[in-house]
């Protein structure tokens, strides 16, 4: 249900940003708001508390964000409060962020490697991703996993390219097990 809510409201804010030709401005405000919310989890708990009235929620939002975000974003916060959807605020803003990146053709790529990548390797990886996709730029998230032994795993959206040595060894091991099992079967 939360996924549907984040999509409905995230799409509404995204459409508003496009219609008013304010995508970059609203996107920056969304990122700033998410940063503020992540640094202040008690604020989120407070505005979402069941005993806090809608009017108090709006006052708290106004106190925290008025003058820092546009009237469109403030109005959007008021709609979320009015519709009792403030619990999903971060999910809605995250959905908006993903939509803006997709619209701007910014690829969000998650990479796992066995060792840290240097700047030259990162640049080569970004270049290769840009050559093989329709992205205009790439946001690279690299994590090191020594269990991979070697190689790389790249995830773009729901696609995974696993070129890790660990996976290759596991595949080889399964194939060898099949051969041993068949060889044992033929010996009987």
C-alpha positions in Angstrom: 0.0 0.0 0.0 2.8 2.4 0.9 4.3 1.8 -2.5 1.1 2.8 -4.2 0.8 5.9 -2.0 4.4 7.0 -2.8 3.8 6.5 -6.5 0.5 8.5 -6.5 1.7 11.4 -4.5 5.2 11.3 -6.0 3.8 11.4 -9.5 1.5 14.3 -8.5 4.5 16.4 -7.2 6.5 15.4 -10.3 3.7 16.5 -12.6 3.4 19.8 -10.7 7.1 20.4 -11.1 7.0 19.8 -14.8 3.9 21.8 -15.4 5.3 24.8 -13.6 8.7 24.4 -15.3 10.3 24.1 -11.8 11.7 20.6 -11.9 15.3 21.5 -10.9 14.1 23.9 -8.1 11.6 21.4 -6.6 14.0 18.6 -7.0 16.6 20.5 -5.0 14.0 21.2 -2.3 13.0 17.6 -2.2 16.7 16.5 -1.6 17.1 19.2 1.1 13.9 18.1 2.8 15.0 14.4 2.8 18.3 15.5 4.3 16.6 17.5 7.0 14.2 14.6 7.8 16.9 12.0 7.9 18.9 14.2 10.4 15.8 14.8 12.5 13.9 11.5 13.0 12.1 12.9 16.1 10.5 15.6 13.9 9.0 12.9 11.7 7.8 10.9 14.7 6.3 14.1 16.2 4.4 15.2 13.1 3.1 11.6 12.5 2.0 11.1 16.1 -1.7 10.1 16.2 -2.5 12.7 18.9 -1.1 15.6 16.7 -3.9 17.4 15.0 -3.8 18.2 11.3 -3.5 21.9 12.2 -0.6 21.2 14.5 1.1 19.1 11.7 0.7 22.0 9.3 2.1 24.5 11.8 5.1 22.3 12.5 5.7 21.9 8.8 5.4 25.6 8.3 7.8 26.3 11.1 10.3 23.9 9.7 10.1 24.6 6.0 8.4 27.9 5.2 10.8 30.2 3.5 13.1 27.2 2.7 10.9 25.6 0.1 8.7 26.9 -2.6 4.9 27.5 -2.2 4.3 24.4 -4.4 6.2 22.2 -2.0 4.7 23.8 1.1 1.2 23.3 -0.5 2.2 19.7 -1.2 3.1 19.1 2.4 -0.3 20.6 3.4 -2.0 18.1 1.1 -0.1 15.2 2.6 -1.2 16.4 6.1 -4.8 16.9 5.0 -4.9 13.4 3.5 -3.1 11.9 6.5 -0.2 10.7 4.4 2.7 12.3 6.3 4.0 8.9 7.4 4.8 8.2 3.8 6.5 11.6 3.2 10.0 10.2 2.8 8.8 7.4 0.5 7.0 10.0 -1.6 10.0 12.2 -1.8 12.2 9.3 -2.6 9.9 8.3 -5.4 10.0 11.9 -6.7 13.8 11.8 -6.6 13.9 8.5 -8.6 11.4 10.0 -11.1 13.5 13.1 -11.6 16.7 11.0 -12.1 14.9 8.9 -14.7 13.5 12.0 -16.5 17.0 13.6 -16.5 18.5 10.2 -17.7 20.7 9.9 -14.6 21.6 6.3 -14.0 21.8 5.0 -10.5 24.2 2.1 -10.6 25.2 -0.1 -7.6 28.5 -1.8 -7.9 30.1 -4.5 -5.7 33.8 -5.2 -6.1 36.4 -7.3 -4.2 38.7 -4.3 -3.8 38.3 -0.5 -3.8 38.2 1.1 -7.2 40.5 4.0 -8.0 39.4 7.1 -9.8 40.6 5.8 -13.2 38.7 2.5 -12.7 35.5 4.4 -11.7 35.8 6.7 -14.7 36.3 3.7 -17.0 33.2 2.0 -15.5 31.1 5.1 -15.8 32.2 5.6 -19.4 31.3 2.0 -20.2 27.9 2.3 -18.6 27.2 5.5 -20.6 28.2 3.8 -23.8 25.8 0.9 -23.2 22.8 2.7 -21.9 20.8 5.8 -22.8 22.0 7.6 -19.6 23.5 11.1 -19.8 25.3 10.7 -16.5 25.8 8.1 -13.9 25.5 8.1 -10.1 27.8 5.3 -9.0 27.4 3.6 -5.6 30.4 1.3 -5.0 30.7 -1.1 -2.1 33.6 -3.5 -1.4 32.9 -7.1 -0.7 36.1 -9.2 -0.2 34.0 -12.4 -0.4 33.7 -11.8 -4.2 37.4 -12.8 -4.4 37.7 -10.8 -7.7 35.6 -9.3 -10.5 32.5 -7.1 -10.2 28.7 -7.1 -9.8 26.8 -4.3 -11.4 23.1 -3.6 -10.7 21.2 -1.1 -12.8 17.5 -0.9 -11.9 16.4 -4.6 -11.8 19.2 -5.9 -14.1 22.3 -7.5 -12.6 25.5 -8.3 -14.4 27.5 -10.7 -12.2 31.1 -10.9 -13.3 32.4 -11.9 -9.9 35.0 -14.7 -9.5 32.9 -16.1 -6.6 29.9 -16.7 -9.0 32.2 -18.2 -11.7 33.7 -20.6 -9.2 30.2 -21.6 -7.9 29.0 -22.2 -11.4 32.1 -24.3 -12.2 31.6 -26.2 -9.0 28.0 -27.0 -9.9 29.0 -28.1 -13.4 31.8 -30.3 -12.0 29.3 -31.9 -9.5 27.0 -32.8 -12.5 29.9 -34.3 -14.3 30.9 -36.4 -11.2 27.3 -37.5 -10.7 26.9 -38.6 -14.3 30.3 -40.3 -14.2 29.3 -42.2 -11.0 26.0 -43.1 -12.7 27.8 -44.5 -15.8 30.2 -46.6 -13.6 27.3 -48.5 -12.1 
